[in-house]
Amino acid sequence: MSLLQWAVAGAAGYAIYRAVQKNKTEHAPAAFAQGEEPGGNFSQVRSAGVEGMRSDPKRWDKIDQASDESFPASDPPSTY
């Protein structure tokens, strides 16, 4: 192969690599708010409360808040 063919093949491979890497970084977990990253969080649990959600709920009261703060515990919150 000539040097030009190697350069074209290398550029095509690099372009494919960059496209794949860009797609991986753009897809954050759905439950996480913008700017909130799972990081070393192996269980992928977001922060409690409305500020940790990607979309704001239409209704949110203190029972919803207590339930959200107790997740992933097995016991329900004491406000029920």
N, CA, C and O atoms as a GROMACS GRO file, in nm:
protein
  320
    1MET      N    1   0.084  -0.118   0.000
    1MET     CA    2   0.000   0.000   0.000
    1MET      C    3   0.089   0.125   0.000
    1MET      O    4   0.198   0.126   0.056
    2SER      N    5   0.038   0.224  -0.063
    2SER     CA    6   0.114   0.350  -0.066
    2SER      C    7   0.090   0.428   0.063
    2SER      O    8  -0.001   0.396   0.140
    3LEU      N    9   0.169   0.526   0.084
    3LEU     CA   10   0.159   0.609   0.204
    3LEU      C   11   0.025   0.683   0.208
    3LEU      O   12  -0.033   0.700   0.315
    4LEU      N   13  -0.024   0.725   0.094
    4LEU     CA   14  -0.152   0.795   0.088
    4LEU      C   15  -0.267   0.702   0.129
    4LEU      O   16  -0.358   0.745   0.200
    5GLN      N   17  -0.265   0.579   0.085
    5GLN     CA   18  -0.369   0.484   0.123
    5GLN      C   19  -0.368   0.455   0.273
    5GLN      O   20  -0.473   0.444   0.336
    6TRP      N   21  -0.248   0.445   0.331
    6TRP     CA   22  -0.237   0.426   0.475
    6TRP      C   23  -0.293   0.547   0.550
    6TRP      O   24  -0.360   0.532   0.652
    7ALA      N   25  -0.265   0.664   0.501
    7ALA     CA   26  -0.315   0.786   0.566
    7ALA      C   27  -0.468   0.792   0.559
    7ALA      O   28  -0.532   0.828   0.658
    8VAL      N   29  -0.527   0.757   0.447
    8VAL     CA   30  -0.673   0.757   0.433
    8VAL      C   31  -0.735   0.651   0.525
    8VAL      O   32  -0.836   0.678   0.590
    9ALA      N   33  -0.676   0.533   0.531
    9ALA     CA   34  -0.728   0.428   0.619
    9ALA      C   35  -0.717   0.469   0.766
    9ALA      O   36  -0.808   0.444   0.844
   10GLY      N   37  -0.606   0.531   0.802
   10GLY     CA   38  -0.589   0.578   0.940
   10GLY      C   39  -0.689   0.687   0.976
   10GLY      O   40  -0.745   0.686   1.085
   11ALA      N   41  -0.710   0.780   0.885
   11ALA     CA   42  -0.806   0.888   0.910
   11ALA      C   43  -0.949   0.833   0.923
   11ALA      O   44  -1.025   0.879   1.008
   12ALA      N   45  -0.984   0.736   0.842
   12ALA     CA   46  -1.118   0.676   0.850
   12ALA      C   47  -1.134   0.602   0.983
   12ALA      O   48  -1.239   0.612   1.046
   13GLY      N   49  -1.034   0.528   1.025
   13GLY     CA   50  -1.039   0.458   1.152
   13GLY      C   51  -1.050   0.553   1.270
   13GLY      O   52  -1.125   0.528   1.364
   14TYR      N   53  -0.976   0.663   1.264
   14TYR     CA   54  -0.983   0.762   1.371
   14TYR      C   55  -1.120   0.828   1.376
   14TYR      O   56  -1.173   0.852   1.485
   15ALA      N   57  -1.180   0.857   1.261
   15ALA     CA   58  -1.312   0.918   1.256
   15ALA      C   59  -1.418   0.825   1.316
   15ALA      O   60  -1.507   0.869   1.388
   16ILE      N   61  -1.407   0.697   1.286
   16ILE     CA   62  -1.500   0.599   1.342
   16ILE      C   63  -1.482   0.589   1.494
   16ILE      O   64  -1.580   0.584   1.568
   17TYR      N   65  -1.359   0.587   1.539
   17TYR     CA   66  -1.329   0.582   1.682
   17TYR      C   67  -1.388   0.702   1.755
   17TYR      O   68  -1.449   0.686   1.861
   18ARG      N   69  -1.369   0.821   1.701
   18ARG     CA   70  -1.422   0.943   1.763
   18ARG      C   71  -1.575   0.942   1.768
   18ARG      O   72  -1.634   0.985   1.867
   19ALA      N   73  -1.638   0.895   1.662
   19ALA     CA   74  -1.785   0.890   1.659
   19ALA      C   75  -1.838   0.795   1.766
   19ALA      O   76  -1.938   0.825   1.831
   20VAL      N   77  -1.772   0.682   1.785
   20VAL     CA   78  -1.814   0.586   1.886
   20VAL      C   79  -1.793   0.644   2.027
   20VAL      O   80  -1.880   0.629   2.112
   21GLN      N   81  -1.681   0.709   2.051
   21GLN     CA   82  -1.653   0.768   2.181
   21GLN      C   83  -1.750   0.880   2.213
   21GLN      O   84  -1.791   0.895   2.328
   22LYS      N   85  -1.788   0.960   2.114
   22LYS     CA   86  -1.882   1.069   2.134
   22LYS      C   87  -2.019   1.014   2.173
   22LYS      O   88  -2.086   1.070   2.260
   23ASN      N   89  -2.062   0.906   2.110
   23ASN     CA   90  -2.192   0.846   2.142
   23ASN      C   91  -2.194   0.789   2.283
   23ASN      O   92  -2.297   0.793   2.350
   24LYS      N   93  -2.081   0.738   2.331
   24LYS     CA   94  -2.074   0.681   2.465
   24LYS      C   95  -2.087   0.791   2.570
   24LYS      O   96  -2.152   0.769   2.673
   25THR      N   97  -2.027   0.907   2.548
   25THR     CA   98  -2.029   1.012   2.648
   25THR      C   99  -2.159   1.091   2.649
   25THR      O  100  -2.190   1.154   2.751
   26GLU      N  101  -2.236   1.091   2.544
   26GLU     CA  102  -2.358   1.169   2.538
   26GLU      C  103  -2.475   1.104   2.611
   26GLU      O  104  -2.570   1.172   2.647
   27HIS      N  105  -2.470   0.974   2.633
   27HIS     CA  106  -2.582   0.904   2.694
   27HIS      C  107  -2.558   0.883   2.843
   27HIS      O  108  -2.495   0.786   2.884
   28ALA      N  109  -2.609   0.976   2.922
   28ALA     CA  110  -2.603   0.962   3.067
   28ALA      C  111  -2.725   0.882   3.112
   28ALA      O  112  -2.825   0.878   3.040
   29PRO      N  113  -2.720   0.820   3.227
   29PRO     CA  114  -2.837   0.748   3.276
   29PRO      C  115  -2.959   0.839   3.283
   29PRO      O  116  -2.947   0.957   3.316
   30ALA      N  117  -3.076   0.786   3.254
   30ALA     CA  118  -3.197   0.866   3.241
   30ALA      C  119  -3.240   0.932   3.371
   30ALA      O  120  -3.297   1.041   3.368
   31ALA      N  121  -3.215   0.871   3.484
   31ALA     CA  122  -3.263   0.926   3.610
   31ALA      C  123  -3.180   1.043   3.660
   31ALA      O  124  -3.229   1.122   3.742
   32PHE      N  125  -3.058   1.056   3.615
   32PHE     CA  126  -2.969   1.158   3.667
   32PHE      C  127  -2.998   1.296   3.608
   32PHE      O  128  -3.030   1.306   3.490
   33ALA      N  129  -2.988   1.400   3.689
   33ALA     CA  130  -3.006   1.538   3.644
   33ALA      C  131  -2.887   1.579   3.558
   33ALA      O  132  -2.781   1.515   3.561
   34GLN      N  133  -2.905   1.686   3.480
   34GLN     CA  134  -2.794   1.738   3.399
   34GLN      C  135  -2.680   1.777   3.490
   34GLN      O  136  -2.701   1.843   3.592
   35GLY      N  137  -2.561   1.737   3.456
   35GLY     CA  138  -2.442   1.768   3.535
   35GLY      C  139  -2.415   1.670   3.648
   35GLY      O  140  -2.307   1.674   3.706
   36GLU      N  141  -2.508   1.585   3.680
   36GLU     CA  142  -2.488   1.485   3.784
   36GLU      C  143  -2.441   1.356   3.718
   36GLU      O  144  -2.511   1.300   3.634
   37GLU      N  145  -2.326   1.311   3.755
   37GLU     CA  146  -2.266   1.191   3.696
   37GLU      C  147  -2.266   1.078   3.797
   37GLU      O  148  -2.249   1.101   3.917
   38PRO      N  149  -2.285   0.954   3.751
   38PRO     CA  150  -2.282   0.841   3.843
   38PRO      C  151  -2.144   0.817   3.902
   38PRO      O  152  -2.133   0.767   4.014
   39GLY      N  153  -2.037   0.852   3.830
   39GLY     CA  154  -1.902   0.838   3.881
   39GLY      C  155  -1.871   0.698   3.929
   39GLY      O  156  -1.889   0.601   3.855
   40GLY      N  157  -1.825   0.687   4.052
   40GLY     CA  158  -1.792   0.557   4.110
   40GLY      C  159  -1.912   0.489   4.173
   40GLY      O  160  -1.896   0.391   4.246
   41ASN      N  161  -2.029   0.538   4.147
   41ASN     CA  162  -2.152   0.486   4.205
   41ASN      C  163  -2.189   0.356   4.132
   41ASN      O  164  -2.251   0.361   4.026
   42PHE      N  165  -2.150   0.243   4.188
   42PHE     CA  166  -2.170   0.116   4.117
   42PHE      C  167  -2.316   0.077   4.104
   42PHE      O  168  -2.352   0.004   4.012
   43SER      N  169  -2.402   0.126   4.195
   43SER     CA  170  -2.542   0.086   4.190
   43SER      C  171  -2.628   0.181   4.107
   43SER      O  172  -2.746   0.155   4.088
   44GLN      N  173  -2.571   0.291   4.057
   44GLN     CA  174  -2.639   0.386   3.970
   44GLN      C  175  -2.762   0.446   4.036
   44GLN      O  176  -2.868   0.454   3.973
   45VAL      N  177  -2.752   0.488   4.162
   45VAL     CA  178  -2.862   0.552   4.234
   45VAL      C  179  -2.838   0.702   4.233
   45VAL      O  180  -2.729   0.748   4.267
   46ARG      N  181  -2.941   0.779   4.194
   46ARG     CA  182  -2.927   0.924   4.187
   46ARG      C  183  -2.948   0.986   4.325
   46ARG      O  184  -2.991   0.918   4.418
   47SER      N  185  -2.916   1.115   4.337
   47SER     CA  186  -2.940   1.188   4.460
   47SER      C  187  -3.090   1.201   4.484
   47SER      O  188  -3.168   1.207   4.389
   48ALA      N  189  -3.130   1.205   4.609
   48ALA     CA  190  -3.273   1.216   4.643
   48ALA      C  191  -3.323   1.357   4.619
   48ALA      O  192  -3.248   1.454   4.626
   49GLY      N  193  -3.452   1.367   4.590
   49GLY     CA  194  -3.517   1.496   4.576
   49GLY      C  195  -3.535   1.538   4.432
   49GLY      O  196  -3.483   1.476   4.339
   50VAL      N  197  -3.609   1.646   4.415
   50VAL     CA  198  -3.641   1.697   4.281
   50VAL      C  199  -3.515   1.746   4.210
   50VAL      O  200  -3.504   1.732   4.089
   51GLU      N  201  -3.420   1.803   4.285
   51GLU     CA  202  -3.299   1.855   4.222
   51GLU      C  203  -3.210   1.746   4.163
   51GLU      O  204  -3.124   1.776   4.080
   52GLY      N  205  -3.229   1.622   4.202
   52GLY     CA  206  -3.152   1.512   4.146
   52GLY      C  207  -3.217   1.448   4.025
   52GLY      O  208  -3.160   1.356   3.966
   53MET      N  209  -3.336   1.494   3.987
   53MET     CA  210  -3.410   1.436   3.875
   53MET      C  211  -3.384   1.513   3.746
   53MET      O  212  -3.359   1.634   3.749
   54ARG      N  213  -3.391   1.443   3.635
   54ARG     CA  214  -3.374   1.507   3.506
   54ARG      C  215  -3.495   1.593   3.470
   54ARG      O  216  -3.479   1.701   3.414
   55SER      N  217  -3.616   1.547   3.501
   55SER     CA  218  -3.737   1.624   3.472
   55SER      C  219  -3.811   1.651   3.603
   55SER      O  220  -3.812   1.567   3.693
   56ASP      N  221  -3.873   1.767   3.612
   56ASP     CA  222  -3.946   1.803   3.734
   56ASP      C  223  -4.084   1.739   3.733
   56ASP      O  224  -4.155   1.746   3.633
   57PRO      N  225  -4.123   1.676   3.844
   57PRO     CA  226  -4.258   1.619   3.852
   57PRO      C  227  -4.363   1.729   3.865
   57PRO      O  228  -4.334   1.838   3.916
   58LYS      N  229  -4.484   1.701   3.820
   58LYS     CA  230  -4.592   1.799   3.828
   58LYS      C  231  -4.635   1.821   3.973
   58LYS      O  232  -4.665   1.933   4.013
   59ARG      N  233  -4.637   1.713   4.052
   59ARG     CA  234  -4.672   1.720   4.193
   59ARG      C  235  -4.560   1.659   4.275
   59ARG      O  236  -4.503   1.557   4.235
   60TRP      N  237  -4.527   1.720   4.387
   60TRP     CA  238  -4.424   1.664   4.475
   60TRP      C  239  -4.453   1.713   4.616
   60TRP      O  240  -4.448   1.833   4.643
   61ASP      N  241  -4.485   1.620   4.708
   61ASP     CA  242  -4.513   1.659   4.846
   61ASP      C  243  -4.412   1.594   4.940
   61ASP      O  244  -4.318   1.528   4.895
   62LYS      N  245  -4.431   1.614   5.070
   62LYS     CA  246  -4.331   1.562   5.164
   62LYS      C  247  -4.333   1.410   5.174
   62LYS      O  248  -4.232   1.350   5.212
   63ILE      N  249  -4.444   1.345   5.140
   63ILE     CA  250  -4.446   1.198   5.137
   63ILE      C  251  -4.363   1.147   5.020
   63ILE      O  252  -4.289   1.050   5.034
   64ASP      N  253  -4.376   1.213   4.905
   64ASP     CA  254  -4.292   1.177   4.790
   64ASP      C  255  -4.144   1.195   4.825
   64ASP      O  256  -4.060   1.112   4.790
   65GLN      N  257  -4.113   1.306   4.893
   65GLN     CA  258  -3.975   1.334   4.931
   65GLN      C  259  -3.921   1.228   5.025
   65GLN      O  260  -3.809   1.180   5.007
   66ALA      N  261  -4.001   1.190   5.127
   66ALA     CA  262  -3.957   1.088   5.223
   66ALA      C  263  -3.938   0.954   5.155
   66ALA      O  264  -3.842   0.882   5.185
   67SER      N  265  -4.027   0.920   5.065
   67SER     CA  266  -4.014   0.793   4.992
   67SER      C  267  -3.891   0.793   4.903
   67SER      O  268  -3.820   0.693   4.894
   68ASP      N  269  -3.864   0.906   4.838
   68ASP     CA  270  -3.748   0.916   4.751
   68ASP      C  271  -3.618   0.910   4.831
   68ASP      O  272  -3.520   0.851   4.786
   69GLU      N  273  -3.617   0.970   4.950
   69GLU     CA  274  -3.498   0.967   5.034
   69GLU      C  275  -3.471   0.829   5.093
   69GLU      O  276  -3.357   0.797   5.125
   70SER      N  277  -3.574   0.746   5.108
   70SER     CA  278  -3.556   0.615   5.168
   70SER      C  279  -3.508   0.511   5.067
   70SER      O  280  -3.461   0.404   5.107
   71PHE      N  281  -3.518   0.539   4.937
   71PHE     CA  282  -3.477   0.442   4.835
   71PHE      C  283  -3.326   0.427   4.837
   71PHE      O  284  -3.258   0.528   4.850
   72PRO      N  285  -3.270   0.312   4.826
   72PRO     CA  286  -3.318   0.178   4.801
   72PRO      C  287  -3.334   0.094   4.928
   72PRO      O  288  -3.320  -0.028   4.922
   73ALA      N  289  -3.364   0.157   5.040
   73ALA     CA  290  -3.384   0.083   5.163
   73ALA      C  291  -3.508  -0.007   5.153
   73ALA      O  292  -3.598   0.020   5.074
   74SER      N  293  -3.510  -0.112   5.232
   74SER     CA  294  -3.622  -0.205   5.224
   74SER      C  295  -3.741  -0.159   5.309
   74SER      O  296  -3.854  -0.203   5.285
   75ASP      N  297  -3.718  -0.071   5.406
   75ASP     CA  298  -3.826  -0.024   5.492
   75ASP      C  299  -3.887   0.104   5.436
   75ASP      O  300  -3.814   0.189   5.386
   76PRO      N  301  -4.020   0.119   5.444
   76PRO     CA  302  -4.083   0.244   5.400
   76PRO      C  303  -4.051   0.357   5.499
   76PRO      O  304  -4.014   0.330   5.613
   77PRO      N  305  -4.064   0.481   5.456
   77PRO     CA  306  -4.041   0.592   5.549
   77PRO      C  307  -4.147   0.596   5.658
   77PRO      O  308  -4.255   0.540   5.641
   78SER      N  309  -4.119   0.662   5.768
   78SER     CA  310  -4.210   0.664   5.882
   78SER      C  311  -4.327   0.759   5.863
   78SER      O  312  -4.412   0.768   5.951
   79THR      N  313  -4.333   0.830   5.750
   79THR     CA  314  -4.442   0.925   5.728
   79THR      C  315  -4.566   0.860   5.672
   79THR      O  316  -4.666   0.929   5.651
   80TYR      N  317  -4.566   0.729   5.646
   80TYR     CA  318  -4.685   0.663   5.591
   80TYR      C  319  -4.783   0.632   5.699
   80TYR      O  320  -4.889   0.576   5.672
   0.00000   0.00000   0.00000
